[in-house]
Amino acid sequence: MIGSFLYLNNCKVNKKEYPPIKGKIIVIGNEPFTKLAVISNKEKVFVLKCDKKTERILLDNQGKMVKISYKKRETIGKDTLLTVINIKMIENKKDGRIYE
């Protein structure tokens, strides 16, 4: 019975939803210590943690706008790290703002 309670309690915690973040795909840091990131319209930088396939797609689309859905957000030092679950490319209009 205690095991069931703990299992159900953990499931509830893991299902926390975060609002998606929209921004421009960038790479920060210096070689060989670069990190994939996204910068929002509010100039906030989020470091991205994702699988190799998603990472390759984002690297190939540097400078383009993207909508990031993530399952975990944590602060490590000065960085805010997002564990990515889904990405959606966004059309970039002439005025530099983000639109869907």
C-alpha positions as CSV (number, residue, x, y, z in Angstrom):
1,M,0.0,0.0,0.0
2,I,2.8,2.4,0.8
3,G,4.5,1.5,-2.5
4,S,1.3,2.4,-4.4
5,F,1.1,5.7,-2.6
6,L,4.7,6.6,-3.4
7,Y,4.2,5.5,-7.1
8,L,1.1,7.6,-7.5
9,N,2.6,10.6,-5.8
10,N,5.7,10.5,-8.0
11,C,3.6,10.3,-11.2
12,K,1.8,13.5,-10.1
13,V,5.1,15.3,-9.6
14,N,6.5,14.2,-12.9
15,K,3.5,15.6,-14.9
16,K,4.2,19.2,-14.0
17,E,3.6,21.3,-17.1
18,Y,5.7,24.3,-18.2
19,P,4.7,26.9,-20.7
20,P,6.5,26.6,-24.0
21,I,9.3,29.1,-24.8
22,K,9.7,30.9,-28.1
23,G,13.0,32.3,-29.2
24,K,16.0,32.2,-31.6
25,I,18.3,29.2,-31.7
26,I,21.8,30.1,-30.8
27,V,25.1,28.4,-29.7
28,I,26.9,29.8,-26.6
29,G,30.3,29.3,-25.2
30,N,33.7,28.7,-26.9
31,E,35.0,25.6,-28.7
32,P,35.1,22.9,-27.5
33,F,32.7,23.8,-24.7
34,T,29.8,25.1,-26.7
35,K,26.1,24.7,-25.7
36,L,22.9,24.8,-27.7
37,A,20.6,27.5,-26.4
38,V,17.5,29.6,-27.2
39,I,17.2,33.3,-26.6
40,S,13.7,34.7,-25.9
41,N,12.3,38.1,-27.0
42,K,13.0,39.2,-23.4
43,E,16.7,38.5,-23.9
44,K,16.6,35.5,-21.5
45,V,19.0,32.7,-22.6
46,F,18.0,29.0,-21.9
47,V,20.5,26.2,-22.4
48,L,18.9,23.2,-24.1
49,K,19.3,19.5,-23.2
50,C,17.9,17.2,-25.9
51,D,18.4,14.0,-27.8
52,K,21.0,13.8,-30.6
53,K,18.4,14.0,-33.4
54,T,16.7,17.1,-32.0
55,E,20.1,18.6,-31.3
56,R,21.2,18.1,-35.0
57,I,17.9,19.8,-36.2
58,L,18.4,22.8,-33.9
59,L,22.1,23.1,-34.9
60,D,21.2,23.0,-38.6
61,N,18.6,25.8,-38.0
62,Q,20.7,28.3,-36.0
63,G,19.4,31.8,-36.1
64,K,15.8,30.7,-36.8
65,M,12.8,31.0,-34.5
66,V,11.6,27.9,-32.6
67,K,8.9,27.0,-30.0
68,I,10.4,24.7,-27.3
69,S,8.3,22.4,-25.1
70,Y,10.1,21.0,-22.2
71,K,9.6,18.7,-19.2
72,K,12.2,19.9,-16.8
73,R,13.7,23.2,-15.9
74,E,16.7,23.6,-13.6
75,T,19.2,26.2,-12.7
76,I,22.9,25.2,-12.8
77,G,25.2,28.1,-11.9
78,K,24.1,31.0,-14.1
79,D,22.4,28.8,-16.7
80,T,18.8,27.8,-16.9
81,L,18.7,24.3,-18.4
82,L,15.6,23.0,-20.2
83,T,15.1,19.3,-21.0
84,V,13.4,19.5,-24.4
85,I,10.6,17.2,-25.3
86,N,9.3,18.8,-28.5
87,I,10.3,21.6,-31.0
88,K,8.3,23.5,-33.6
89,M,9.9,25.8,-36.1
90,I,8.3,29.3,-36.3
91,E,8.2,31.6,-39.3
92,N,10.4,34.7,-38.8
93,K,8.9,37.9,-40.0
94,K,10.8,41.0,-41.2
95,D,10.4,42.9,-37.9
96,G,12.3,40.3,-35.9
97,R,9.4,39.4,-33.6
98,I,8.2,35.9,-33.1
99,Y,5.0,34.8,-34.8
100,E,3.4,31.4,-35.3
